[in-house]
Amino acid sequence: MYVDPIIVQFPEVLDEDRFIIATYYCQTKANTNMMKFAAALAVEQTTGTWLRVPAETPEVREKCIGRVVGIYETPSYQIEIPKDTSLRDFIIRIAYPWANFGPQFAMMMSTVIG
């Protein structure tokens, strides 16, 4: 599975003045690929497309795309997922660029909540 490296980043490398970080709780089926799920959430809430479009230049992606900065399973299964597990719980952290909404609180809430 390929996920664009710009979408998944360590929080330490982000410019704190350019992003706000939203934290989500998510419960999914046991076999859900959470990296793919989180990346889809970050992209759909910002640039809105997995497909490249002519106006979406590398500069636009760098400035406007959301970034997955953390995926944490709770409880954290260190070795393997128990066979009787049907649901898994995760905390997902996504950094949203301020450039997407500026000082508009309603726009920020719409981006973060959907």
C-alpha positions as CSV (number, residue, x, y, z in Angstrom):
1,M,0.0,0.0,0.0
2,Y,1.4,3.4,-1.0
3,V,0.7,6.5,0.9
4,D,2.2,9.8,-0.3
5,P,5.1,10.7,2.1
6,I,3.8,14.3,2.4
7,I,0.6,12.9,4.0
8,V,2.4,11.0,6.8
9,Q,4.9,13.0,8.9
10,F,6.4,13.1,12.3
11,P,4.8,15.9,14.4
12,E,8.3,17.1,15.3
13,V,9.0,18.2,11.7
14,L,5.9,20.3,11.3
15,D,6.1,24.1,11.5
16,E,3.8,24.6,14.5
17,D,2.8,28.1,13.2
18,R,1.3,26.5,10.1
19,F,-0.9,23.8,11.5
20,I,-3.5,22.9,14.1
21,I,-3.7,19.3,15.2
22,A,-7.0,17.5,15.6
23,T,-7.3,14.3,17.6
24,Y,-9.9,11.7,16.7
25,Y,-11.2,8.6,18.4
26,C,-12.1,5.8,16.0
27,Q,-13.5,2.3,16.4
28,T,-13.2,0.0,13.3
29,K,-13.4,-3.6,12.2
30,A,-10.4,-5.6,13.2
31,N,-9.0,-5.8,9.7
32,T,-9.1,-2.1,8.8
33,N,-5.9,-0.6,7.5
34,M,-5.7,2.4,9.8
35,M,-2.8,4.1,7.9
36,K,-4.9,4.1,4.7
37,F,-8.0,5.2,6.7
38,A,-6.1,8.1,8.4
39,A,-4.5,9.2,5.2
40,A,-7.9,9.3,3.5
41,L,-9.3,11.4,6.3
42,A,-6.4,13.9,6.1
43,V,-6.7,14.2,2.3
44,E,-10.5,14.3,2.1
45,Q,-10.8,17.0,4.7
46,T,-8.2,19.2,3.0
47,T,-7.5,18.9,-0.7
48,G,-10.5,16.6,-1.2
49,T,-9.0,14.3,-3.8
50,W,-6.9,11.1,-4.1
51,L,-6.6,11.7,-7.8
52,R,-4.2,14.3,-9.2
53,V,-5.9,17.2,-10.8
54,P,-4.2,19.9,-12.9
55,A,-4.6,22.7,-10.3
56,E,-3.1,20.5,-7.5
57,T,0.6,21.3,-8.0
58,P,3.3,20.1,-5.6
59,E,3.3,23.6,-4.1
60,V,-0.5,23.5,-3.4
61,R,-0.1,20.0,-1.9
62,E,2.7,21.2,0.4
63,K,0.7,24.2,1.5
64,C,-2.8,22.7,1.8
65,I,-2.8,19.0,2.4
66,G,-3.5,17.5,5.8
67,R,-0.9,15.3,7.5
68,V,-1.3,12.2,9.6
69,V,1.0,12.8,12.6
70,G,-0.1,9.9,14.8
71,I,-2.0,6.6,14.9
72,Y,-2.2,5.0,18.3
73,E,-4.1,1.8,19.1
74,T,-5.9,1.4,22.4
75,P,-5.2,-1.0,23.9
76,S,-1.9,-1.4,22.1
77,Y,-1.4,-5.0,21.0
78,Q,2.4,-5.5,21.2
79,I,2.7,-8.9,19.6
80,E,-0.5,-9.9,17.8
81,I,-4.2,-9.0,17.7
82,P,-6.2,-11.6,19.7
83,K,-8.2,-13.9,17.4
84,D,-11.5,-13.1,19.0
85,T,-11.1,-9.3,18.4
86,S,-13.8,-8.0,16.1
87,L,-13.3,-4.3,16.7
88,R,-10.2,-2.2,17.3
89,D,-9.9,1.3,18.8
90,F,-7.5,4.0,17.6
91,I,-6.6,7.6,18.4
92,I,-5.7,9.4,15.2
93,R,-3.9,12.8,15.1
94,I,-4.1,14.9,11.9
95,A,-2.4,18.2,11.3
96,Y,-4.5,20.7,9.3
97,P,-2.8,23.7,7.6
98,W,-3.9,27.1,8.8
99,A,-3.7,28.3,5.2
100,N,-6.9,26.3,4.5
101,F,-9.1,28.4,6.7
102,G,-7.2,31.4,8.1
103,P,-9.0,33.3,10.9
104,Q,-12.4,31.8,10.0
105,F,-13.5,29.7,13.0
106,A,-16.5,28.2,11.2
107,M,-14.3,27.1,8.3
108,M,-11.8,25.5,10.7
109,M,-14.6,23.6,12.5
110,S,-16.0,22.4,9.1
111,T,-12.5,21.1,8.2
112,V,-11.9,19.3,11.5
113,I,-15.4,17.9,12.0
114,G,-16.4,17.4,8.4
